[in-house]
Amino acid sequence: MAGPKAHNWIAGMAPYVPGKAKVEGVASPVKLSSNECVYGASPRALEAFKQSADTLLRYPEADSAELRQAIAGVYGLDAERIVCGAGSDDLLTLLIHSYAGPGDEVIYSQYGFMVYPVQTKAVGATGVPVPNKNWAADVDGILGAVTDKTKLVFIDNPNNPTGAYLPWSEIERLHAGLPEEVLLVLDAAYAECVTAADYKAGEEMVERAGNVIMTRTFSKMYALAGLRVGWGYGAPEIIDILNRVRMPFNVCLPGQPAAIAAVRDTAHLAASVAFNKEWRDALTAGLSALGLDVVESQTNFVLVGFPQEGAFDAAAANAFLSKNGYIVRALPSLPHHLRISIGTAEQNRAVIALLTEFMNGSPE
């Protein structure tokens, strides 16, 4: 029986696949596959969330005005240039749907956030993946890929799934080489994780350029992934477009006060960042000591390369970790690597111990 027919280009596309959360035969596995922040949310955010319970019958504030003001106050930004969404990937999706379509091209890194190619295909546009350079975006490669069909360039900085980043000088060079009609999207989902001195998320570029938007999220170091709250900072014309196409009430009612409390609790964020750096460094050192190729990370995860041949490859390591109750992220695009989120101190030590056992023994 014939039914409604979707666009031809959607029928054959693969959906976004999230990190695994379960292991068969393991009652309570340790989930280190989704880059969640195990340090936890601010106690103030948790209290604000609880206090919202009595108002759940109400719609949330339609334009997240109070949340935008809180973000602007903490970061020293113009609240009118801020738009909020159901996670930053909500805004990334809206940008692609607003600025690209059939016949257009969207540029992103070969190893980058999978929402870019998924949503590019969803609108019938052509994705242009550019090989990474030193695991981060390749500025020269991207500039060389720009054509008169290019509508958007996505830079996830730091990069997901590699953890590498571009210094601000490279972002400046990229923007200087782009045509004014091409929209540069600085996806700074992991900005709060970064401790490198030469990194900037993009606020200052937004304030002087009409073709730039920076996106951020409360899902990572603010530890509010379950509430789905993100925000973008862009030129007024870009924010106007997003406000025209976004769903009303797109940030849930408990998410708004929780995010307000979280962004204002700068001491808790600082402690979370310090914890993340401590164990990011420790995990990198511990796994590197095993002879594994760990990409230098500025995020809350590490990308670990395993031998490409023999019994101790990434697939075998993943199976060994899963058997022992630890879920990490296997990546089809990087079959010789595993992405491991930073866990608690106990969990990080256990990962090092398990992989030590794996590399020094039998994968059986």
C-alpha positions as CSV (number, residue, x, y, z in Angstrom):
1,M,0.0,0.0,0.0
2,A,1.5,3.3,-1.1
3,G,2.0,5.9,1.6
4,P,3.6,9.4,2.0
5,K,7.0,9.7,0.4
6,A,9.9,11.5,2.0
7,H,12.6,13.3,0.1
8,N,14.7,10.7,-1.8
9,W,17.9,11.8,-0.1
10,I,16.5,11.0,3.4
11,A,15.5,7.4,2.7
12,G,19.1,6.2,2.4
13,M,20.7,8.3,5.2
14,A,22.0,6.7,8.4
15,P,20.7,8.3,11.6
16,Y,23.0,9.7,14.4
17,V,24.1,6.8,16.7
18,P,24.6,7.8,20.3
19,G,27.1,6.1,22.6
20,K,26.1,2.7,24.1
21,A,24.6,2.7,27.5
22,K,24.1,-1.1,28.2
23,V,26.2,-4.2,28.1
24,E,24.5,-7.6,27.9
25,G,25.0,-9.6,31.0
26,V,26.3,-6.6,33.0
27,A,23.7,-5.1,35.5
28,S,25.3,-1.8,36.2
29,P,28.0,-1.0,33.6
30,V,30.2,2.1,33.8
31,K,29.3,4.4,30.9
32,L,32.2,6.3,29.5
33,S,30.9,6.6,26.0
34,S,29.0,9.9,25.8
35,N,31.4,12.5,27.3
36,E,29.2,13.2,30.2
37,C,30.6,15.2,33.2
38,V,31.0,12.8,36.1
39,Y,31.9,15.6,38.5
40,G,28.2,16.5,38.5
41,A,26.1,19.5,38.3
42,S,26.3,22.5,40.6
43,P,24.3,21.9,43.8
44,R,22.6,25.3,43.0
45,A,21.5,23.9,39.7
46,L,20.1,20.8,41.3
47,E,18.2,22.9,43.8
48,A,16.8,25.1,41.0
49,F,15.7,22.1,39.1
50,K,13.9,20.7,42.2
51,Q,12.1,24.0,42.9
52,S,10.7,24.0,39.3
53,A,8.7,20.9,40.0
54,D,5.5,22.8,41.1
55,T,5.4,24.7,37.9
56,L,5.7,21.9,35.4
57,L,2.1,22.5,34.2
58,R,3.3,25.8,32.7
59,Y,5.0,26.4,29.4
60,P,8.6,27.7,29.8
61,E,9.7,31.2,29.0
62,A,9.4,31.3,25.2
63,D,12.6,33.2,24.5
64,S,14.7,32.1,27.5
65,A,15.1,35.7,28.3
66,E,16.3,35.3,31.9
67,L,18.7,32.5,30.9
68,R,20.1,34.7,28.1
69,Q,20.6,37.5,30.6
70,A,22.4,35.2,33.0
71,I,24.7,33.9,30.2
72,A,25.4,37.5,29.1
73,G,26.2,38.6,32.6
74,V,28.7,35.8,33.3
75,Y,30.5,36.0,30.0
76,G,30.2,39.7,29.3
77,L,28.1,39.3,26.2
78,D,25.1,41.1,24.5
79,A,21.9,39.1,25.5
80,E,20.2,40.2,22.3
81,R,22.8,38.2,20.3
82,I,22.2,35.0,22.3
83,V,19.7,32.3,21.2
84,C,19.0,29.2,23.3
85,G,18.1,25.8,22.2
86,A,17.5,22.2,23.2
87,G,21.3,21.5,23.4
88,S,23.7,23.1,21.0
89,D,23.0,20.4,18.4
90,D,19.5,21.9,18.1
91,L,21.0,25.1,17.0
92,L,23.5,23.4,14.7
93,T,20.6,21.6,13.0
94,L,18.6,24.9,12.6
95,L,21.6,26.6,11.0
96,I,21.9,23.9,8.4
97,H,18.2,23.9,7.7
98,S,18.2,27.6,7.4
99,Y,21.2,28.2,5.2
100,A,21.7,25.1,3.1
101,G,19.6,23.0,0.7
102,P,19.8,21.0,-2.5
103,G,22.7,22.3,-4.6
104,D,24.6,23.8,-1.7
105,E,27.7,22.5,0.1
106,V,28.6,22.3,3.8
107,I,32.2,21.9,4.9
108,Y,33.3,20.1,8.0
109,S,36.2,18.0,9.2
110,Q,36.4,14.3,8.2
111,Y,36.6,13.4,11.8
112,G,34.1,15.7,13.4
113,F,30.7,15.9,15.1
114,M,28.4,13.5,13.3
115,V,25.4,15.9,13.4
116,Y,27.0,17.9,10.6
117,P,26.9,15.2,7.9
118,V,23.6,13.8,9.2
119,Q,21.7,17.1,9.0
120,T,23.5,18.2,5.8
121,K,22.1,15.2,4.1
122,A,18.7,15.7,5.7
123,V,18.3,19.0,3.8
124,G,19.6,17.6,0.5
125,A,22.8,19.6,0.6
126,T,26.2,18.1,-0.2
127,G,28.7,17.5,2.7
128,V,32.3,18.2,2.0
129,P,34.5,16.4,4.6
130,V,38.1,17.7,4.8
131,P,40.8,15.4,6.2
132,N,42.0,16.5,9.7
133,K,45.5,17.8,10.3
134,N,47.2,16.7,13.5
135,W,43.7,15.5,14.6
136,A,42.2,19.0,14.5
137,A,40.6,20.9,11.6
138,D,42.9,21.7,8.6
139,V,42.5,25.4,7.8
140,D,44.3,25.2,4.5
141,G,42.3,22.1,3.5
142,I,39.0,23.8,4.4
143,L,39.9,27.0,2.5
144,G,40.9,24.9,-0.5
145,A,37.5,23.2,-0.4
146,V,35.4,26.4,-0.6
147,T,33.5,26.9,-3.8
148,D,30.7,29.2,-4.9
149,K,28.3,26.5,-3.6
150,T,29.7,26.6,0.0
151,K,27.1,27.9,2.5
152,L,28.5,26.9,5.9
153,V,31.8,25.8,7.4
154,F,31.7,23.9,10.7
155,I,34.6,23.9,13.1
156,D,34.2,21.8,16.2
157,N,36.9,23.4,18.4
158,P,38.0,21.4,20.3
159,N,37.2,18.5,18.0
160,N,34.8,15.6,18.8
161,P,35.9,12.8,18.5
162,T,39.6,13.5,18.5
163,G,39.9,16.0,21.4
164,A,42.4,18.2,19.5
165,Y,42.0,21.9,19.1
166,L,43.0,24.9,16.9
167,P,44.7,27.9,18.5
168,W,42.9,31.2,18.0
169,S,45.4,32.4,15.4
170,E,44.3,29.5,13.1
171,I,40.6,30.4,13.6
172,E,41.5,34.0,12.7
173,R,43.3,32.8,9.5
174,L,40.4,30.6,8.5
175,H,37.8,33.4,8.9
176,A,40.0,35.9,7.0
177,G,40.1,33.5,4.0
178,L,36.4,32.8,3.8
179,P,34.0,34.8,1.6
180,E,31.6,37.1,3.5
181,E,28.6,35.1,2.3
182,V,29.9,31.8,3.9
183,L,28.7,31.2,7.5
184,L,31.4,30.1,9.9
185,V,30.0,28.1,12.8
186,L,32.4,27.8,15.7
187,D,31.1,24.8,17.6
188,A,32.6,25.3,21.1
189,A,30.7,22.5,23.0
190,Y,33.9,21.7,24.9
191,A,35.1,25.2,25.4
192,E,34.8,25.0,29.2
193,C,37.2,22.0,29.2
194,V,40.0,23.8,27.5
195,T,43.1,24.8,29.5
196,A,45.3,25.8,26.6
197,A,46.4,29.4,26.8
198,D,46.1,30.1,23.1
199,Y,42.4,29.0,22.8
200,K,39.4,31.2,22.4
201,A,35.8,30.1,21.8
202,G,34.9,32.9,19.4
203,E,32.9,35.6,21.2
204,E,35.2,38.4,20.0
205,M,34.9,37.3,16.4
206,V,31.1,37.2,16.6
207,E,31.1,40.8,17.8
208,R,33.0,42.1,14.8
209,A,31.9,39.8,11.9
210,G,28.5,39.3,10.3
211,N,29.1,35.8,9.2
212,V,30.1,34.0,12.4
213,I,28.1,32.2,15.1
214,M,29.5,30.4,18.2
215,T,27.6,27.6,19.8
216,R,27.9,26.3,23.4
217,T,26.2,23.8,25.6
218,F,25.4,23.0,29.2
219,S,25.7,19.3,28.5
220,K,29.4,18.9,29.1
221,M,31.2,20.7,32.0
222,Y,28.0,22.1,33.5
223,A,26.8,18.4,33.7
224,L,23.2,19.2,32.5
225,A,23.1,16.8,29.6
226,G,19.8,15.3,30.6
227,L,18.1,18.7,30.4
228,R,19.2,19.6,26.9
229,V,20.2,23.2,27.1
230,G,22.5,25.0,24.7
231,W,23.1,28.5,23.4
232,G,24.5,30.4,20.5
233,Y,26.1,33.8,20.1
234,G,26.0,35.4,16.7
235,A,25.5,38.4,14.5
236,P,22.0,39.9,15.0
237,E,20.9,38.8,11.5
238,I,21.8,35.2,12.2
239,I,20.1,35.2,15.6
240,D,17.0,36.7,13.9
241,I,16.9,33.8,11.4
242,L,17.2,31.2,14.2
243,N,14.5,32.9,16.2
244,R,12.2,32.7,13.2
245,V,12.7,28.9,12.6
246,R,13.2,27.5,16.1
247,M,10.4,25.9,18.0
248,P,8.7,28.0,20.6
249,F,9.4,27.0,24.2
250,N,12.4,25.0,22.9
251,V,14.3,25.0,26.3
252,C,12.3,23.0,28.9
253,L,11.0,24.7,32.0
254,P,13.3,23.0,34.5
255,G,16.2,23.4,32.2
256,Q,16.1,27.2,32.3
257,P,16.4,27.8,36.0
258,A,18.9,24.9,36.3
259,A,21.1,26.4,33.6
260,I,20.8,29.9,35.1
261,A,22.1,28.6,38.5
262,A,24.8,26.5,36.8
263,V,26.3,29.4,34.8
264,R,26.3,31.7,37.8
265,D,28.1,29.1,40.0
266,T,31.5,29.9,38.6
267,A,33.3,28.2,41.6
268,H,31.7,24.9,40.9
269,L,32.6,25.1,37.2
270,A,36.2,25.9,38.1
271,A,36.4,22.9,40.3
272,S,34.9,20.7,37.6
273,V,37.4,21.9,35.1
274,A,40.3,21.3,37.5
275,F,39.1,17.7,38.2
276,N,38.7,17.1,34.4
277,K,42.2,18.3,33.7
278,E,43.8,16.3,36.5
279,W,42.3,13.0,35.3
280,R,42.6,13.8,31.6
281,D,46.3,14.2,32.2
282,A,46.5,11.1,34.3
283,L,44.5,9.0,31.9
284,T,46.7,10.2,29.0
285,A,49.9,9.4,30.9
286,G,48.7,6.0,32.1
287,L,47.6,4.8,28.7
288,S,50.6,6.3,26.9
289,A,52.9,4.3,29.3
290,L,51.3,1.2,27.8
291,G,52.5,2.2,24.3
292,L,49.1,3.3,23.2
293,D,48.7,6.3,21.0
294,V,46.7,8.9,23.0
295,V,45.8,12.1,21.2
296,E,46.5,15.2,23.2
297,S,43.1,16.3,24.4
298,Q,41.5,19.6,25.5
299,T,38.1,18.0,26.1
300,N,36.6,15.6,28.7
301,F,37.6,12.5,26.8
302,V,40.7,11.0,25.2
303,L,41.0,9.3,21.8
304,V,43.2,6.2,22.2
305,G,44.9,4.4,19.2
306,F,45.6,0.7,19.4
307,P,47.8,-1.6,17.2
308,Q,46.3,-2.0,13.8
309,E,47.3,-5.6,13.5
310,G,47.4,-8.5,15.9
311,A,45.3,-9.6,18.8
312,F,45.5,-6.4,20.8
313,D,43.5,-4.1,18.5
314,A,40.7,-1.6,19.3
315,A,37.9,-4.1,18.7
316,A,39.5,-6.6,21.1
317,A,40.2,-3.9,23.7
318,N,36.6,-2.7,23.4
319,A,35.3,-6.2,23.9
320,F,37.6,-6.7,27.0
321,L,36.4,-3.5,28.6
322,S,32.8,-4.3,27.9
323,K,33.2,-7.8,29.4
324,N,34.5,-6.1,32.5
325,G,31.6,-3.7,32.7
326,Y,33.1,-0.6,31.1
327,I,31.4,1.0,28.0
328,V,33.6,3.2,25.8
329,R,32.9,4.6,22.3
330,A,34.0,2.5,19.3
331,L,34.0,4.7,16.2
332,P,33.3,3.3,12.7
333,S,35.2,6.2,11.1
334,L,38.3,5.4,13.3
335,P,38.3,1.6,13.6
336,H,41.7,1.5,15.3
337,H,40.8,3.9,18.1
338,L,38.5,4.1,21.1
339,R,37.1,7.3,22.6
340,I,37.1,7.1,26.4
341,S,35.3,9.8,28.5
342,I,36.9,11.0,31.7
343,G,35.2,9.2,34.6
344,T,35.5,9.3,38.4
345,A,38.9,8.8,40.0
346,E,38.0,5.2,40.7
347,Q,36.8,4.6,37.1
348,N,39.8,6.2,35.5
349,R,42.1,4.1,37.6
350,A,40.1,1.0,36.7
351,V,40.3,1.8,32.9
352,I,44.1,2.1,33.2
353,A,44.3,-1.1,35.2
354,L,42.1,-3.0,32.7
355,L,43.9,-1.9,29.7
356,T,47.2,-2.7,31.4
357,E,45.9,-6.2,31.9
358,F,44.7,-6.4,28.3
359,M,47.9,-5.1,26.7
360,N,50.2,-7.3,29.0
361,G,48.2,-10.5,28.8
362,S,45.7,-12.3,26.6
363,P,42.7,-10.7,25.1
364,E,40.8,-13.9,25.9
